[in-house]
């Protein structure tokens, strides 16, 4: 070939099992290139020969037009000697240590969706249609490499028609490991609680399921990572019965709608929210609901101004909703606080008291995975839960480090494994105090190590000795252990995902974390980096009257703060939290406050939110974690604030103490003065943002550091996060927030892993 050149191109990232080789094959033929492509343990390698212009176009289009499930970390090109070949081929995979990425589970692609509803297609209305551009991945993997024998599809031998597609490089189902059709693939079944087939008209399980939902029944639906519990979201009796059976009084239910047009009928959507709803990951997106009359039953999200909405991501979901329902409640198939049910027999046993019937199938789920949850913040994603659709996508670190297993904290548990300069977070597991969730956590750790082929050299865990994750870490044999302070891990997590490596101010606001002094931290200003930190500021501490009871009953925190602000006279005031204490018990309760009996100290931001929610009369008791703060934010969004409430800053040496006693006194006066609660809530959010920026200014004056990271569960509050970002930016700070992992404890393991890995490097 006159004037031809040859290039060797290495592509790393998630480029295997996503149709990347046939994509390269078709692209090479289109550009008139010869050569080959193959999988290697490090990714995909291409040797292509042709005109210089065609080779340049190949590299550009590899990144620009990659298959939907591919995630490219980098494309490296080098020139090699011209060989002279007749065509372009796909070679057998190379061997060696596996460092290629693994694709998350993906939604059904547009091509498969067209075929699903095409009466002339052989997969018409087949609930398990997929191709290399879509379908299950991580949830069906039993081992590596990602080939059919190492997936739960191994029990379904391909028919001749599927085999022909699977072996044809020009077909979009070339090497699609979950490939199936009605002749050879999984089958749908409608079962009762005992696992017996239910009679349906014409033996059609799908239509039988639709009929049950229309009649107000509760249906357990098997998805990609587990079972959902579904009811018609416009049926008040059905939603109420689901709440009663699931023992879920007030926590919001997620919704699934057939398309964006349906969501627009009950929620206000921004362009960015629509883009995330329709993205291949198909997360639950938190969107603002219309205030006008809408068809969705109010009991779906009581006391909340937002819906958690997702669009269908499996063919079965599309078949269930299209032309049948405007929205279904689609909540995790579990009893409160348990992990999502995913094994068929176990699911029927666990959900028998909730579901009237089960829409199941015989493709096994190997790895349970709940739905991811995001909200849009400053034009990007803010994860509340990172799970299906995103896991096990890697996070690029600043530098290579020893392999670390980090096991997170106790709430919103996840684990993290590092290999070289990549970190791999597990799916959301849940709260480890539940025995079933702890068992799920151990399974998750084991499976992630197997799939990623990582044998950790270090195990990182929280400083708290009683966390079940800490005990799990301690039982992992002779591997060196590193204890990491909770808020330092939050800070490092945000630094790591933003690629920061020098001294930084960490504003870490959450509910609970064991501090270095043995007290409960949660409203923290830190300065430092991965190697260490200094606590240079914190909220003034308040007591937790009754210990853990104060978390469940926010009125206790309100009285704690009021007592600090006003003294013993507080129980004589006519305020909502005071009314919670019987007159006969008030002297005893006052003694508990004054003497600190069963009342540990905390600097927690989360507990301050609880106190204000109770003080304005919004929430005296909660039925799920964070309820008071969530409802206070929703209330604040309906209010206005001209100026912040007063607050104080006390300096003791190098430590600044943010004093909210003046704020609490002023809020109490506002409540007694009949100021609208929404305005009080808004003004409180504004106060916290201004106060945070004021402390950061003092830290900058002393240190010269002007970079700030925001982390901790309180920054799930968009109003707070936006307020703090705006106030800091106005003062010239560079502000960094989470985009890749949650700011809550679900992202904690990333910070633990980077701290422990760097500590080992420096030893």
C-alpha positions in Angstrom: 0.0 0.0 0.0 1.8 3.1 -1.3 2.4 5.7 1.5 0.9 3.4 4.1 1.7 3.6 7.8 1.1 1.2 10.6 0.2 2.0 14.2 -0.1 0.0 17.3 -3.0 1.4 19.5 -3.6 0.4 23.1 -7.0 1.2 24.5 -7.5 0.9 28.3 -10.7 1.1 30.4 -14.0 -0.8 30.2 -13.4 -2.1 26.6 -14.1 -5.8 27.0 -17.6 -7.4 26.9 -19.1 -4.2 25.5 -18.8 -4.8 21.7 -15.5 -2.9 21.4 -13.7 -5.4 19.1 -16.6 -5.6 16.5 -16.9 -1.8 16.7 -13.1 -1.6 15.8 -13.6 -4.3 13.1 -16.4 -2.3 11.4 -14.6 1.0 11.8 -11.4 -0.4 10.2 -13.4 -1.7 7.2 -15.1 1.6 6.8 -11.8 3.5 6.8 -10.1 1.0 4.5 -7.6 -0.2 7.1 -6.0 -3.6 7.4 -4.6 -5.3 10.5 -6.1 -6.9 13.6 -7.7 -6.2 17.0 -7.6 -8.4 20.1 -8.4 -8.4 23.8 -5.4 -8.4 26.2 -5.2 -8.5 30.0 -4.6 -4.7 29.9 -7.4 -3.8 27.5 -7.7 -3.8 23.7 -4.8 -3.7 21.4 -5.1 -2.8 17.7 -2.6 -2.9 14.9 -3.9 -1.0 11.9 -2.3 -0.2 8.6 -3.4 2.3 6.0 -3.2 6.0 5.1 -2.1 8.5 7.7 -5.4 10.2 7.5 -7.3 7.0 8.1 -5.2 6.1 11.1 -5.8 9.6 12.7 -9.5 9.2 12.1 -9.4 5.8 13.7 -7.9 7.1 16.9 -10.4 10.0 17.0 -13.4 7.9 16.4 -12.4 5.2 18.9 -13.1 7.7 21.7 -15.9 9.7 20.0 -18.0 6.8 18.9 -17.2 4.1 21.4 -20.1 1.6 22.2 -22.5 2.8 24.9 -21.2 0.6 27.7 -17.5 1.3 27.0 -15.5 3.7 29.2 -12.1 4.7 27.8 -9.4 5.7 30.2 -6.8 6.4 27.5 -5.8 5.7 23.9 -2.0 5.3 23.3 -0.6 5.2 19.7 2.8 4.4 18.5 4.1 3.8 15.0 5.4 0.3 14.1 6.8 -1.2 10.9 4.5 -1.7 8.0 3.6 -5.4 7.5 1.3 -5.5 4.5 -1.9 -7.6 5.0 -5.0 -8.4 3.0 -7.7 -7.5 5.5 -8.7 -6.7 9.1 -9.4 -9.5 11.6 -10.3 -10.2 15.2 -7.6 -12.3 16.9 -8.0 -14.6 19.9 -7.5 -12.9 23.3 -4.1 -12.6 24.8 -3.2 -14.2 28.2 -1.7 -12.8 31.4 -2.7 -10.9 34.4 -6.2 -9.3 33.9 -6.2 -5.5 34.3 -9.1 -4.7 32.0 -12.2 -3.0 33.3 -15.5 -4.8 33.8 -18.7 -3.2 32.5 -21.6 -2.4 34.8 -25.1 -3.6 34.0 -26.6 -1.5 31.2 -30.1 -0.5 30.1 -31.7 -2.0 27.0 -30.4 -0.1 24.0 -32.5 1.6 21.3 -31.8 -1.1 18.7 -33.0 -3.9 21.0 -35.9 -1.8 22.1 -37.1 -1.4 18.5 -36.8 -5.2 18.0 -38.7 -5.8 21.2 -41.8 -4.1 19.9 -41.4 -5.2 16.2 -43.9 -8.0 15.5 -41.7 -9.2 12.6 -38.6 -9.7 14.8 -37.9 -13.2 16.2 -37.4 -11.6 19.6 -40.7 -9.7 19.6 -41.8 -9.0 23.2 -39.0 -11.3 24.5 -38.2 -10.0 28.0 -34.5 -10.9 27.8 -33.4 -9.3 24.6 -29.9 -7.9 24.6 -26.7 -7.3 22.6 -23.1 -6.2 23.1 -24.4 -2.6 23.6 -26.7 -3.4 26.5 -28.0 -5.9 29.1 -26.7 -7.5 32.3 -23.0 -7.6 32.9 -21.7 -7.4 36.5 -24.8 -8.9 38.1 -24.4 -12.2 36.1 -20.7 -12.7 36.3 -19.5 -15.7 38.3 -15.8 -15.5 37.4 -13.4 -14.2 34.9 -12.8 -13.7 32.0 -16.1 -12.3 31.0 -17.2 -15.3 28.8 -20.5 -17.1 28.9 -19.2 -20.1 30.9 -18.4 -17.6 33.7 -21.9 -16.1 33.8 -25.3 -17.3 35.0 -26.2 -17.7 31.3 -24.1 -20.9 31.1 -27.3 -23.0 31.7 -28.8 -21.8 28.4 -27.1 -23.4 25.4 -27.4 -21.2 22.3 -29.7 -22.2 19.5 -28.3 -22.2 16.0 -29.7 -18.8 15.2 -28.2 -17.2 18.3 -24.9 -19.0 17.7 -24.7 -17.6 14.2 -25.1 -14.0 15.5 -22.7 -14.6 18.4 -19.9 -15.7 16.0 -20.4 -13.1 13.3 -18.1 -10.1 13.8 -20.3 -7.8 11.7 -23.3 -8.5 13.9 -24.0 -6.3 17.0 -24.5 -9.5 19.0 -20.9 -10.7 18.3 -19.7 -12.2 21.6 -22.7 -10.8 23.5 -22.4 -13.2 26.4 -26.1 -12.9 27.6 -27.4 -13.5 24.1 -30.7 -15.3 24.1 -34.0 -15.7 22.3 -37.4 -17.4 23.0 -36.0 -20.7 21.6 -33.0 -21.0 23.9 -33.0 -18.4 26.6 -34.6 -17.6 30.0 -38.3 -17.7 30.5 -40.7 -15.6 32.4 -43.0 -17.1 35.1 -45.8 -15.7 37.3 -45.7 -17.5 40.7 -47.6 -17.4 44.0 -45.8 -17.2 47.4 -45.3 -21.0 47.4 -43.5 -20.9 44.1 -46.4 -22.4 42.1 -47.3 -21.3 38.6 -50.4 -19.0 38.6 -53.1 -19.4 36.0 -53.1 -16.6 33.5 -55.1 -15.9 30.4 -53.5 -17.7 27.5 -50.6 -18.7 29.8 -49.1 -15.2 29.5 -47.2 -14.4 32.7 -46.7 -10.8 31.7 -50.4 -10.0 31.1 -51.3 -11.8 34.3 -48.8 -9.5 36.2 -50.4 -6.4 34.5 -53.8 -7.6 35.6 -52.7 -8.1 39.2 -51.2 -4.6 39.3 -54.3 -3.0 37.8 -56.4 -4.7 40.5 -54.4 -3.2 43.3 -52.2 -6.2 44.1 -48.6 -6.1 45.2 -46.2 -7.7 42.7 -42.5 -8.7 43.3 -40.7 -8.2 40.0 -37.3 -9.7 39.4 -34.9 -7.2 37.9 -31.2 -7.1 37.1 -29.8 -6.9 40.6 -32.7 -8.1 42.7 -36.5 -8.0 43.3 -38.6 -4.9 43.3 -42.0 -4.5 45.0 -44.4 -2.9 42.6 -47.8 -1.3 42.9 -49.8 1.1 40.8 -48.6 4.5 41.9 -52.1 6.0 41.2 -53.9 3.5 43.5 -54.2 4.9 47.1 -55.2 1.6 48.6 -52.4 -0.3 47.0 -49.7 2.2 48.1 -51.1 2.2 51.6 -51.1 -1.6 51.8 -47.5 -1.7 50.6 -46.5 0.7 53.3 -48.3 -1.4 55.9 -46.9 -4.8 54.8 -43.3 -3.4 54.2 -43.3 -1.7 57.6 -42.3 1.5 56.0 -44.3 4.4 57.5 -42.9 7.5 55.8 -39.7 6.9 53.9 -40.3 7.8 50.2 -40.9 5.1 47.6 -39.1 5.2 44.2 -41.2 5.5 41.1 -40.7 4.0 37.6 -42.4 5.7 34.7 -42.5 4.4 31.1 -40.9 7.5 29.5 -40.0 11.2 30.0 -43.4 12.4 28.9 -45.0 10.5 31.7 -42.5 11.9 34.3 -43.2 15.5 33.1 -46.9 14.9 34.1 -46.0 14.8 37.8 -42.5 16.3 38.2 -40.5 19.4 37.1 -37.5 18.3 35.1 -34.4 20.2 34.0 -32.5 19.3 30.9 -29.7 17.8 33.0 -32.2 15.7 35.0 -33.7 14.4 31.8 -30.2 13.5 30.5 -29.5 11.4 33.6 -32.9 9.7 33.5 -32.3 8.6 29.9 -28.6 7.7 30.4 -27.4 4.1 30.1 -26.9 3.8 33.8 -30.6 4.5 34.5 -30.3 5.7 38.1 -33.1 6.9 40.3 -33.0 10.7 39.9 -34.4 13.0 42.7 -36.7 15.5 40.9 -39.0 18.2 42.2 -42.7 17.3 42.1 -45.4 19.5 40.8 -47.4 21.4 43.5 -50.5 21.2 41.4 -52.9 18.2 41.5 -51.2 15.2 40.0 -52.1 11.5 39.6 -49.5 10.1 41.9 -50.8 9.1 45.4 -49.4 11.6 48.0 -48.5 8.6 50.2 -45.7 7.7 47.8 -43.6 10.6 49.2 -45.3 11.9 52.3 -43.9 15.2 53.7 -41.4 15.5 50.8 -41.2 17.9 47.9 -39.3 15.4 45.7 -39.8 12.2 43.8 -37.2 9.6 43.2 -37.9 8.5 39.6 -36.3 6.1 37.2 -37.1 5.0 33.7 -37.3 1.3 32.6 -33.9 -0.3 32.2 -34.7 -3.9 31.3 -36.9 -5.2 28.5 -39.3 -6.6 31.1 -39.8 -3.1 32.6 -40.7 -1.7 29.2 -43.2 -4.5 28.6 -44.7 -4.1 32.0 -45.2 -0.3 31.8 -45.7 0.6 28.2 -49.4 1.4 27.5 -50.3 0.0 30.9 -49.3 2.4 33.7 -48.3 6.1 34.0 -46.1 5.1 36.9 -45.4 2.2 39.2 -44.0 2.3 42.7 -40.8 0.3 42.3 -39.2 0.0 45.6 -36.4 -2.5 46.8 -37.7 -5.9 47.5 -36.9 -6.2 51.2 -38.2 -5.7 54.6 -37.0 -2.5 56.2 -33.3 -2.4 56.9 -32.6 -5.7 55.1 -30.7 -5.9 51.8 -32.6 -6.3 48.5 -33.7 -9.9 47.9 -32.2 -11.5 44.8 -32.2 -15.3 45.1 -35.5 -16.8 43.9 -36.3 -19.2 46.8 -35.0 -16.8 49.4 -36.9 -14.0 47.9 -40.2 -15.9 48.0 -39.6 -16.7 51.7 -38.6 -13.1 52.7 -41.3 -11.4 50.6 -44.1 -13.8 51.1 -45.8 -11.6 53.7 -45.6 -8.6 51.4 -46.1 -9.7 47.7 -49.2 -11.2 46.4 -47.4 -12.7 43.4 -43.9 -12.9 41.9 -43.0 -12.1 38.3 -39.8 -14.2 38.1 -37.6 -15.8 35.6 -34.9 -18.5 35.5 -31.8 -16.3 34.7 -30.0 -16.3 38.0 -28.7 -13.1 39.6 -25.2 -13.8 40.9 -24.5 -10.3 42.5 -27.2 -8.4 44.2 -27.3 -4.7 43.4 -29.7 -2.0 44.4 -30.6 1.0 42.2 -28.3 4.0 42.1 -29.7 7.3 43.4 -28.5 10.7 42.3 -29.6 14.3 42.4 -28.4 17.0 40.1 -26.1 19.6 41.8 -24.5 22.5 39.8 -25.1 20.8 36.5 -23.6 17.4 37.5 -24.4 14.3 39.5 -24.4 14.1 43.3 -24.6 10.5 44.3 -26.8 9.5 47.3 -26.2 5.8 46.4 -23.7 4.5 43.9 -24.7 1.0 42.8 -26.3 -0.6 39.7 -25.2 1.0 36.4 -22.0 2.4 37.8 -20.3 -0.5 39.7 -17.6 -1.7 39.2 -16.5 1.3 37.1 -13.0 2.3 38.3 -11.9 5.7 39.7 -8.5 6.9 38.5 -6.1 7.8 41.4 -3.2 10.3 41.3 -0.6 7.6 41.6 -0.1 3.9 41.7 -0.2 2.4 45.2 -0.2 -1.0 46.9 -3.5 -3.0 46.7 -5.8 -2.0 49.5 -9.1 -3.4 50.7 -11.1 -0.6 52.5 -14.3 -1.7 54.3 -16.0 1.7 55.0 -18.0 2.4 58.1 -21.2 0.8 59.4 -24.0 2.8 57.7 -24.4 2.9 53.9 -21.7 0.2 53.7 -19.5 -0.2 50.6 -16.0 -1.6 50.2 -13.2 -0.4 47.9 -10.3 -2.3 46.3 -7.3 -0.6 44.7 -5.0 -1.9 42.0 -2.2 0.3 40.7 -3.7 3.8 40.1 -7.3 2.6 40.1 -9.9 2.3 42.8 -13.0 0.0 42.4 -15.9 0.7 44.7 -18.5 -2.0 45.4 -22.2 -1.5 45.0 -24.2 -0.1 47.9 -24.8 -2.8 50.5 -26.7 -1.1 53.4 -26.5 -0.7 57.1 -24.4 -3.5 58.7 -26.3 -3.7 62.0 -28.6 -6.0 60.2 -27.3 -9.6 60.1 -28.5 -10.2 56.6 -26.8 -7.0 55.4 -23.6 -8.0 57.1 -23.7 -11.4 55.3 -24.3 -9.5 52.0 -21.3 -7.3 52.7 -19.0 -10.3 53.2 -20.3 -11.8 49.9 -19.7 -8.5 48.1 -16.1 -8.2 49.4 -15.3 -11.7 48.3 -16.9 -11.3 44.8 -15.2 -8.0 44.1 -11.8 -9.5 45.0 -12.5 -12.4 42.7 -13.8 -10.4 39.7 -11.1 -7.8 39.9 -8.3 -10.4 40.7 -7.0 -8.3 43.5 -5.3 -9.7 46.6 -5.1 -6.9 49.1 -1.8 -6.1 50.8 -3.4 -3.8 53.4 -6.9 -3.6 54.9 -8.2 -0.2 55.9 -11.1 0.4 58.3 -12.8 3.1 60.5 -11.2 4.2 63.7 -14.4 3.1 65.6 -13.6 -0.3 67.3 -17.2 -1.4 67.6 -18.2 -0.9 63.9 -19.0 -4.3 62.4 -16.8 -3.3 59.4 -13.9 -2.8 61.8 -14.5 -6.3 63.3 -14.7 -7.8 59.8 -11.3 -6.2 59.0 -9.7 -7.4 62.2 -10.7 -11.0 61.3 -8.9 -11.0 57.9 -5.8 -12.9 59.0 -2.3 -11.5 58.9 -2.9 -8.7 56.4 -1.7 -5.4 57.9 -4.5 -3.2 59.2 -4.8 0.6 59.1 -7.4 2.5 61.2 -8.5 5.7 59.5 -10.4 8.5 61.3 -13.9 8.9 59.9 -13.8 12.5 58.9 -10.2 12.3 57.5 -11.5 9.5 55.2 -14.3 11.7 54.0 -11.9 14.5 53.3 -9.5 12.1 51.4 -12.3 10.7 49.4 -13.3 14.0 48.0 -9.6 14.9 47.4 -8.9 11.6 45.6 -11.8 11.9 43.1 -10.8 15.5 42.3 -7.2 14.6 41.9 -5.9 16.8 44.7 -2.6 16.1 46.4 -1.5 19.1 48.4 -2.7 20.7 51.6 -6.5 21.3 51.6 -9.2 22.5 54.0 -11.8 19.9 54.6 -15.3 20.9 55.6 -16.8 17.7 56.8 -20.4 17.8 58.0 -22.3 14.6 58.9 -24.2 12.9 61.7 -21.7 10.7 63.5 -18.0 9.7 63.5 -15.6 8.8 66.3 -13.1 11.6 66.8 -9.5 11.4 67.9 -10.5 12.6 71.3 -13.1 9.8 71.8 -16.1 12.1 71.3 -18.6 12.1 68.5 -17.6 14.5 65.7 -19.7 15.7 62.8 -19.3 19.4 62.2 -15.6 19.5 61.4 -13.0 21.8 59.8 -9.8 20.0 59.0 -6.6 20.9 57.2 -4.1 18.5 55.7 -3.9 15.8 53.1 -3.7 12.0 52.8 -0.8 11.7 55.2 -2.5 13.4 58.1 -4.7 16.2 59.3 -5.2 18.8 62.0 -8.6 19.6 63.4 -8.7 23.4 63.1 -12.4 24.0 63.7 -15.6 22.4 64.8 -19.2 23.1 65.9 -19.7 23.9 69.5 -20.5 20.6 71.2 -24.0 19.8 72.4 -25.2 16.9 74.5 -27.2 13.9 73.1 -29.8 13.5 75.8 -30.6 9.8 76.0 -27.8 8.8 73.7 -29.1 7.0 70.6 -32.7 8.0 71.5 -31.7 11.6 70.6 -31.1 10.5 67.0 -34.6 9.0 66.7 -36.3 11.8 68.6 -35.1 15.3 67.4 -37.0 17.1 70.1 -34.2 15.9 72.5 -31.6 17.7 70.4 -33.7 20.8 70.2 -33.9 20.9 74.0 -30.2 20.3 74.3 -29.4 23.3 72.2 -32.1 25.4 73.8 -30.7 24.6 77.2 -27.2 25.7 76.1 -28.7 28.9 74.7 -31.2 29.8 77.4 -30.4 27.8 80.5 -32.9 26.1 82.8 -35.8 28.4 81.8 -36.1 26.6 78.5 -38.7 24.0 79.8 -41.0 26.9 80.8 -41.3 28.1 77.2 -44.2 27.2 74.9 -42.2 25.7 72.1 -42.9 22.5 70.0 -40.1 20.3 71.5 -40.9 21.4 75.1 -44.4 20.0 74.6 -42.9 16.6 74.1 -41.9 16.4 77.7 -44.6 15.7 80.2 -44.8 18.3 82.9 -44.2 15.7 85.6 -40.9 14.7 83.8 -39.5 18.1 83.1 -37.4 18.4 86.3 -35.9 15.0 85.7 -35.1 15.9 82.1 -33.6 19.2 83.1 -31.3 17.3 85.5 -30.2 15.1 82.7 -29.3 18.1 80.6 -27.5 19.9 83.5 -25.5 16.9 84.7 -24.9 15.2 81.3 -26.5 12.0 82.5 -26.6 9.5 79.6 -25.8 12.5 77.3 -22.6 12.1 75.3 -21.2 15.3 73.7 -21.3 15.8 69.9 -20.3 18.4 67.4 -22.6 16.8 64.8 -24.1 18.9 62.0 -26.8 16.3 61.4 -28.0 16.7 65.0 -28.1 20.5 64.7 -30.4 20.0 61.7 -32.5 17.7 63.8 -32.7 20.4 66.5 -33.9 23.1 64.1 -36.5 20.8 62.5 -38.0 20.0 65.9 -37.8 23.7 67.0 -39.9 24.9 64.1 -42.4 22.2 64.8 -41.6 20.2 61.6 -40.5 16.8 63.0 -40.2 15.6 66.6 -39.7 11.9 65.8 -38.2 10.2 62.7 -39.0 6.9 61.1 -35.9 6.8 58.9 -32.4 8.1 58.9 -32.0 11.8 58.0 -35.8 12.4 57.8 -35.8 15.6 59.8 -33.0 17.2 57.7 -34.6 16.1 54.5 -37.9 17.6 55.4 -36.2 20.8 56.7 -34.5 21.3 53.4 -37.8 20.8 51.5 -39.4 23.3 53.8 -36.6 25.8 53.3 -37.0 25.7 49.6 -40.4 27.3 50.0 -39.1 30.1 52.2 -37.0 33.2 51.8 -34.2 34.8 53.9 -33.0 38.4 53.9 -30.1 37.9 56.2 -28.5 35.1 58.3 -29.2 34.6 62.0 -26.4 35.6 64.4 -23.7 33.1 65.3 -20.4 33.2 67.1 -16.9 32.0 66.5 -14.6 31.4 69.5 -10.9 30.8 69.0 -8.9 28.6 71.3 -5.3 28.6 70.0 -5.4 27.1 66.5 -9.0 25.8 66.8 -12.1 27.8 65.9 -15.4 26.8 67.6 -18.5 27.7 65.6 -21.2 28.7 68.2 -24.8 28.3 67.2 -26.3 29.3 70.5 -27.2 32.8 69.2 -28.8 31.1 66.2 -30.9 28.9 68.3 -32.0 31.8 70.5 -33.0 33.8 67.4 -34.9 30.8 65.9 -36.8 30.3 69.2 -37.8 34.0 69.0 -38.9 33.6 65.4 -41.0 30.6 66.3 -42.7 32.4 69.2 -43.2 35.4 66.9 -45.1 33.3 64.4 -42.6 33.7 61.6 -43.4 31.3 58.8 -41.5 28.0 59.4 -40.3 28.0 55.7 -38.6 31.4 56.2 -37.0 30.2 59.4 -35.7 27.1 57.7 -34.4 29.0 54.8 -32.6 31.5 57.0 -31.1 28.7 59.0 -29.6 27.2 55.8 -28.2 30.6 54.9 -26.7 31.0 58.4 -24.9 27.8 58.2 -23.4 28.6 54.8 -22.2 32.1 55.9 -20.8 30.7 59.2 -19.0 27.9 57.3 -17.3 30.5 55.0 -16.4 32.7 57.9 -14.5 29.9 59.7 -12.8 28.9 56.4 -11.6 32.5 56.1 -10.0 32.4 59.5 -8.3 29.1 58.6 -7.0 30.6 55.4 -5.6 33.7 57.2 -3.6 31.3 59.5 -2.5 28.8 56.9 -2.6 30.4 53.5 -4.6 27.4 52.1 -7.5 28.4 49.8 -8.7 25.0 48.5 -11.7 23.5 50.2 -13.3 20.1 49.8 -16.9 19.5 51.0 -17.8 16.0 52.2 -20.0 14.2 54.7 -23.7 13.2 54.6 -25.0 16.7 55.3 -23.8 17.7 51.9 -26.5 15.5 50.3 -28.6 18.6 51.1 -28.4 20.6 47.9 -29.5 23.8 49.5 -26.7 23.6 52.0 -24.1 22.5 49.5 -25.0 25.3 47.0 -25.0 27.9 49.8 -21.6 26.9 51.1 -20.2 26.7 47.6 -21.5 30.2 46.7 -20.3 31.8 50.0 -16.8 30.2 49.6 -16.5 31.1 45.9 -17.5 34.7 46.6 -14.5 34.8 49.1 -12.1 33.5 46.5 -11.8 29.9 47.6 -11.5 27.0 45.1 -14.2 24.6 46.1 -14.3 20.9 45.3 -17.3 18.5 45.8 -18.1 14.9 45.1 -19.1 13.7 41.6 -18.0 10.1 41.5 -18.9 8.7 44.9 -21.5 9.8 47.5 -20.5 12.4 50.1 -22.2 10.2 52.7 -20.6 7.1 54.2 -21.1 5.3 50.9 -18.0 7.1 49.6 -15.9 6.7 52.8 -14.1 3.5 51.7 -12.4 5.4 48.8 -10.7 7.8 51.3 -9.7 5.0 53.6 -8.1 3.2 50.7 -6.0 6.1 49.5 -4.9 7.1 53.0 -3.8 3.5 53.8 -2.1 3.0 50.4 -0.1 6.1 50.7 0.9 5.4 54.3 2.3 2.0 53.1 4.3 3.7 50.3 5.9 6.1 52.8 6.8 3.5 55.4 
